[in-house]
Amino acid sequence: MTVKIITIDGPSGSGKGTLAAKLAAHYQFHLLDSGALYRLLGLSLHNQNLLEKLDSELTKCAEIAANLDIKFVTIESGVQVLLDGQDVTQTIRTERVGEFASKVAAIPALRTALLARQHAFAQAPGLVADGRDMATSIFPNAQAKIYLTASAQSRAARRVKQLQGMGLDAKINDILANIEARDKRDMERAVAPLKPAEDAYIIDSSALSIDEVFSLMTAYIDKQLAN
């Protein structure tokens, strides 16, 4: 059986995670949150005081990446993320850990170490893969490729609302600066930079609701999967 793959790429805060989960439930496909993998690796390296030693301890860091003890557990309220047996679901969604993720994602050896883990998610009947280079690097033969973007200002506003909903302090100017810095780093990195695949369906969600974007996505995906 051919595994059908839907990729959703785009910058931080564009709504990829929420929509990827909705699509996975809608099509009853598996879900890969590749951003969570990089956040988990960044957090693990930080906890082991290795994040600032990526150059000098690269071999050790790559070994850690290949052997991360992680679990994604489906619970009533969503997905619980465990690292070394500890619940880090909220921790990995903080801006600080997002910065950790962006740093490790720029290192080719660490990206390679996580490659096999990402490919392993492609199981029947299908997969929705959410990330920054899913269509351009990890799953270039995906049947449906979506690039979801939004203005930095609208993404910052959404991020503030999300963090405040988690009970965390958030200031929009700080969040906006972090988003713009991360966009620059992700788009300019030498390996697998953030950009749309040539055959991607590009959606700007700045002025659209989640339901409106979901409708656009499913109309496109249904057509692609039928081909």
Sine and cosine of phi, psi and omega as CSV:
sin_phi,cos_phi,sin_psi,cos_psi,sin_omega,cos_omega
0.00,0.00,0.75,-0.66,0.05,-1.00
-0.97,0.26,0.76,-0.65,0.03,-1.00
-0.99,0.13,0.86,-0.52,0.01,-1.00
-0.99,0.12,0.73,-0.68,-0.08,-1.00
-0.82,-0.58,0.76,-0.65,0.08,-1.00
-0.90,-0.43,0.82,-0.58,0.03,-1.00
-0.94,-0.34,0.61,-0.79,0.10,-1.00
-0.77,-0.63,0.94,-0.33,0.04,-1.00
-0.93,-0.36,0.30,-0.95,0.05,-1.00
0.40,-0.92,0.15,-0.99,-0.04,-1.00
-0.96,0.29,0.22,-0.98,0.02,-1.00
-0.86,0.50,0.71,-0.70,0.09,-1.00
1.00,0.08,0.14,0.99,-0.03,-1.00
-0.99,0.13,-0.17,0.99,0.00,-1.00
0.98,-0.22,0.17,0.98,-0.05,-1.00
-0.83,0.55,-0.74,0.67,-0.09,-1.00
-0.88,0.47,-0.74,0.67,0.00,-1.00
-0.88,0.48,-0.71,0.70,-0.05,-1.00
-0.96,0.28,-0.57,0.82,0.05,-1.00
-0.89,0.47,-0.67,0.74,0.01,-1.00
-0.90,0.43,-0.65,0.76,0.03,-1.00
-0.90,0.43,-0.66,0.76,0.00,-1.00
-0.92,0.38,-0.66,0.75,0.01,-1.00
-0.88,0.48,-0.66,0.75,0.03,-1.00
-0.93,0.37,-0.65,0.76,-0.03,-1.00
-0.89,0.46,-0.71,0.70,-0.04,-1.00
-1.00,-0.07,-0.07,1.00,-0.05,-1.00
0.84,0.53,0.71,0.71,0.04,-1.00
-0.98,-0.21,0.27,-0.96,0.14,-0.99
-0.95,0.31,0.30,-0.95,-0.04,-1.00
-0.79,-0.61,0.76,-0.65,0.11,-0.99
-0.88,-0.47,0.90,-0.44,0.13,-0.99
-0.98,-0.18,1.00,0.04,-0.08,-1.00
-0.91,0.42,-0.49,0.87,0.03,-1.00
-0.88,0.48,-0.58,0.82,0.02,-1.00
-0.90,0.44,-0.59,0.81,0.02,-1.00
-0.88,0.47,-0.70,0.72,0.00,-1.00
-0.94,0.35,-0.58,0.81,0.06,-1.00
-0.91,0.41,-0.66,0.75,0.02,-1.00
-0.91,0.42,-0.66,0.75,0.04,-1.00
-0.91,0.42,-0.70,0.71,0.02,-1.00
-0.87,0.50,-0.68,0.73,0.01,-1.00
-0.91,0.42,-0.68,0.74,0.00,-1.00
-0.88,0.47,-0.70,0.72,0.00,-1.00
-0.92,0.39,-0.60,0.80,0.07,-1.00
-0.89,0.46,-0.71,0.71,-0.02,-1.00
-0.89,0.46,-0.44,0.90,-0.01,-1.00
-0.98,-0.19,0.24,0.97,0.04,-1.00
0.85,0.53,0.60,0.80,-0.03,-1.00
-0.92,-0.39,-0.14,0.99,-0.10,-1.00
-0.90,0.44,-0.52,0.86,0.02,-1.00
-1.00,-0.05,0.13,0.99,-0.01,-1.00
-0.83,-0.56,0.52,0.86,-0.09,-1.00
-0.88,0.48,-0.56,0.83,-0.01,-1.00
-0.96,0.27,-0.75,0.66,-0.09,-1.00
-0.97,0.22,-0.40,0.91,-0.04,-1.00
-0.88,-0.48,0.54,0.84,-0.13,-0.99
-0.88,0.48,-0.67,0.74,-0.01,-1.00
-0.87,0.49,-0.69,0.72,0.02,-1.00
-0.91,0.42,-0.65,0.76,-0.01,-1.00
-0.90,0.43,-0.64,0.77,0.01,-1.00
-0.91,0.40,-0.60,0.80,0.04,-1.00
-0.91,0.42,-0.65,0.76,0.05,-1.00
-0.89,0.45,-0.67,0.75,0.00,-1.00
-0.87,0.50,-0.66,0.75,-0.05,-1.00
-0.96,0.29,-0.29,0.96,-0.09,-1.00
-0.82,-0.57,0.43,0.90,0.01,-1.00
-0.84,0.54,0.71,-0.70,0.06,-1.00
-1.00,-0.03,1.00,0.00,-0.06,-1.00
-0.79,-0.61,0.51,-0.86,0.06,-1.00
-0.60,-0.80,0.64,-0.77,0.11,-0.99
-0.93,-0.36,0.91,-0.42,-0.08,-1.00
-0.92,-0.39,0.84,-0.54,0.03,-1.00
-0.97,0.23,0.83,-0.55,0.04,-1.00
-0.81,-0.59,0.09,-1.00,-0.09,-1.00
-0.86,0.51,-0.58,0.81,-0.06,-1.00
-1.00,0.00,0.00,1.00,0.00,-1.00
0.58,-0.81,-0.75,-0.66,-0.01,-1.00
-0.86,-0.51,0.80,-0.60,0.06,-1.00
-1.00,-0.09,0.73,-0.68,-0.04,-1.00
-0.94,-0.35,0.81,-0.59,-0.02,-1.00
-0.91,-0.42,0.71,-0.70,0.09,-1.00
-0.82,-0.57,0.87,-0.49,-0.07,-1.00
0.80,0.59,0.60,0.80,0.04,-1.00
0.99,0.15,-0.04,1.00,-0.03,-1.00
-0.97,-0.23,0.65,-0.76,0.02,-1.00
-0.96,0.29,0.92,-0.40,-0.02,-1.00
-0.86,-0.51,0.38,0.93,-0.09,-1.00
-0.80,0.60,-0.75,0.66,-0.02,-1.00
-0.99,0.17,-0.60,0.80,-0.05,-1.00
-0.84,0.53,-0.68,0.73,-0.08,-1.00
-0.96,0.29,-0.17,0.99,0.01,-1.00
-1.00,-0.08,0.04,1.00,0.02,-1.00
-0.97,0.24,0.38,-0.92,0.02,-1.00
-0.88,0.48,-0.59,0.80,-0.03,-1.00
-0.88,0.48,-0.72,0.69,0.00,-1.00
-0.95,0.33,-0.48,0.88,0.10,-0.99
-0.88,0.48,-0.60,0.80,0.07,-1.00
-0.92,0.39,-0.63,0.77,0.06,-1.00
-0.85,0.53,-0.71,0.70,-0.05,-1.00
-0.88,0.47,-0.67,0.74,-0.02,-1.00
-0.90,0.44,-0.57,0.82,0.02,-1.00
-0.92,0.39,-0.75,0.66,-0.05,-1.00
-0.95,0.32,-0.49,0.87,-0.01,-1.00
-0.93,0.38,-0.31,0.95,-0.01,-1.00
-1.00,0.08,-0.06,1.00,-0.04,-1.00
-0.99,-0.17,0.92,-0.38,-0.06,-1.00
-0.81,0.59,-0.67,0.74,-0.05,-1.00
-0.90,0.43,-0.55,0.84,0.01,-1.00
-0.97,0.23,-0.58,0.82,0.08,-1.00
-0.89,0.45,-0.67,0.74,0.02,-1.00
-0.89,0.45,-0.64,0.77,-0.02,-1.00
-0.89,0.45,-0.48,0.88,-0.01,-1.00
-1.00,-0.06,-0.09,1.00,-0.10,-1.00
-0.88,0.48,-0.76,0.64,-0.04,-1.00
-0.88,0.47,-0.59,0.81,0.02,-1.00
-0.88,0.47,-0.65,0.76,-0.01,-1.00
-0.94,0.34,-0.68,0.73,0.02,-1.00
-0.87,0.48,-0.52,0.85,-0.05,-1.00
-0.92,0.40,-0.30,0.95,0.01,-1.00
-0.97,0.25,-0.28,0.96,-0.04,-1.00
-0.98,0.21,1.00,0.05,-0.02,-1.00
-0.80,-0.60,0.45,-0.89,0.01,-1.00
-0.88,0.48,0.54,-0.84,0.08,1.00
-0.99,0.14,-0.30,0.96,-0.02,-1.00
-0.01,-1.00,0.07,-1.00,-0.07,-1.00
-0.64,-0.77,0.66,-0.75,0.22,-0.98
-0.95,-0.30,0.90,-0.44,-0.06,-1.00
-0.94,-0.35,0.85,-0.52,-0.07,-1.00
-0.94,-0.34,0.79,-0.61,0.01,-1.00
-0.04,-1.00,-0.53,-0.85,0.00,-1.00
-0.86,-0.50,-0.34,0.94,0.00,-1.00
-0.68,-0.73,0.50,0.87,-0.04,-1.00
-0.89,0.45,-0.71,0.71,-0.04,-1.00
-0.99,0.13,-0.54,0.84,-0.08,-1.00
-1.00,0.07,-0.37,0.93,-0.11,-0.99
-0.73,-0.68,-0.78,0.63,-0.16,-0.99
-0.99,0.16,-0.73,0.68,-0.02,-1.00
-0.78,-0.63,0.92,0.40,-0.06,-1.00
-0.91,0.41,-0.29,0.96,-0.01,-1.00
-0.99,-0.17,0.29,0.96,0.01,-1.00
-0.85,0.53,0.58,-0.81,-0.01,-1.00
-0.95,0.30,-0.53,0.85,-0.01,-1.00
-0.75,-0.66,0.82,-0.58,-0.05,-1.00
-0.82,-0.57,0.86,-0.51,-0.02,-1.00
-0.87,-0.50,0.68,-0.73,0.12,-0.99
-0.90,-0.44,0.92,-0.39,-0.07,-1.00
-0.96,-0.26,0.85,-0.52,-0.02,-1.00
-0.76,-0.65,0.08,-1.00,0.05,-1.00
-0.18,-0.98,0.33,-0.95,0.01,-1.00
-0.90,0.44,0.46,-0.89,0.00,-1.00
-0.87,0.50,-0.61,0.79,-0.02,-1.00
-0.90,0.43,-0.70,0.71,-0.01,-1.00
-0.93,0.36,-0.57,0.82,0.04,-1.00
-0.93,0.37,-0.60,0.80,0.03,-1.00
-0.91,0.42,-0.67,0.75,0.00,-1.00
-0.89,0.45,-0.66,0.75,0.03,-1.00
-0.91,0.42,-0.65,0.76,-0.04,-1.00
-0.91,0.41,-0.65,0.76,0.04,-1.00
-0.87,0.50,-0.71,0.70,0.00,-1.00
-0.88,0.47,-0.66,0.75,0.01,-1.00
-0.90,0.45,-0.73,0.68,-0.03,-1.00
-0.91,0.40,-0.65,0.76,0.03,-1.00
-0.91,0.42,-0.55,0.83,0.05,-1.00
-0.92,0.39,-0.39,0.92,0.05,-1.00
-1.00,-0.01,0.05,1.00,0.00,-1.00
0.99,0.15,0.32,0.95,-0.04,-1.00
-0.97,-0.25,0.52,-0.85,0.03,-1.00
-0.97,0.26,0.67,-0.74,-0.02,-1.00
-0.49,-0.87,0.75,-0.66,0.05,-1.00
-0.90,-0.44,0.78,-0.63,-0.16,-0.99
-0.89,0.46,-0.58,0.82,0.00,-1.00
-0.91,0.42,-0.64,0.77,0.03,-1.00
-0.92,0.39,-0.69,0.73,-0.01,-1.00
-0.90,0.44,-0.69,0.73,0.00,-1.00
-0.88,0.47,-0.69,0.73,0.02,-1.00
-0.89,0.46,-0.65,0.76,0.02,-1.00
-0.90,0.43,-0.67,0.75,0.00,-1.00
-0.90,0.44,-0.71,0.71,-0.02,-1.00
-0.91,0.41,-0.63,0.78,0.02,-1.00
-0.93,0.38,-0.64,0.77,-0.01,-1.00
-0.94,0.35,-0.64,0.77,0.06,-1.00
-0.83,0.55,-0.72,0.69,-0.02,-1.00
-0.88,0.48,-0.71,0.70,-0.01,-1.00
-0.91,0.41,-0.69,0.73,-0.04,-1.00
-0.93,0.37,-0.59,0.80,-0.05,-1.00
-0.98,0.18,-0.40,0.92,-0.09,-1.00
-0.97,-0.26,-0.01,1.00,-0.01,-1.00
-0.91,0.41,0.50,-0.87,-0.10,-0.99
-0.94,0.35,-0.58,0.82,-0.06,-1.00
-0.96,-0.30,0.78,-0.62,0.05,-1.00
0.73,0.68,0.85,0.53,0.03,-1.00
-0.91,0.42,0.41,-0.91,0.02,-1.00
-0.94,0.33,0.89,-0.46,0.06,-1.00
-0.25,-0.97,0.39,-0.92,0.03,-1.00
-0.95,0.32,0.56,-0.83,0.18,-0.98
-0.92,0.40,0.44,-0.90,-0.05,-1.00
-0.86,0.51,-0.52,0.86,-0.03,-1.00
-0.96,-0.28,0.38,0.92,-0.02,-1.00
-0.98,0.17,0.49,-0.87,0.13,-0.99
-1.00,-0.01,0.91,-0.42,-0.10,-0.99
-0.99,-0.11,0.79,-0.61,0.02,-1.00
-0.82,-0.57,0.79,-0.62,0.11,-0.99
-0.99,-0.17,0.92,-0.40,-0.10,-0.99
-1.00,-0.08,0.16,0.99,-0.10,-1.00
-0.78,0.62,-0.69,0.72,-0.08,-1.00
-0.93,-0.38,0.31,0.95,-0.05,-1.00
-0.91,-0.41,0.50,-0.86,0.09,-1.00
-0.99,0.14,0.23,-0.97,0.05,-1.00
-0.85,0.53,-0.69,0.72,-0.03,-1.00
-0.90,0.43,-0.61,0.79,0.02,-1.00
-0.91,0.41,-0.68,0.73,0.02,-1.00
-0.91,0.41,-0.66,0.76,0.00,-1.00
-0.86,0.51,-0.66,0.75,0.02,-1.00
-0.90,0.44,-0.67,0.75,0.05,-1.00
-0.89,0.46,-0.68,0.74,-0.03,-1.00
-0.90,0.43,-0.75,0.66,-0.07,-1.00
-0.91,0.41,-0.57,0.82,0.04,-1.00
-0.89,0.46,-0.68,0.73,0.03,-1.00
-0.92,0.38,-0.73,0.69,-0.06,-1.00
-0.90,0.44,-0.69,0.72,0.00,-1.00
-0.84,0.55,-0.66,0.75,0.01,-1.00
-0.92,0.39,-0.68,0.73,-0.03,-1.00
-0.92,0.39,-0.67,0.74,-0.04,-1.00
-0.95,0.31,-0.37,0.93,0.01,-1.00
-0.98,0.19,-0.33,0.95,-0.04,-1.00
-0.96,0.28,0.00,0.00,0.00,0.00
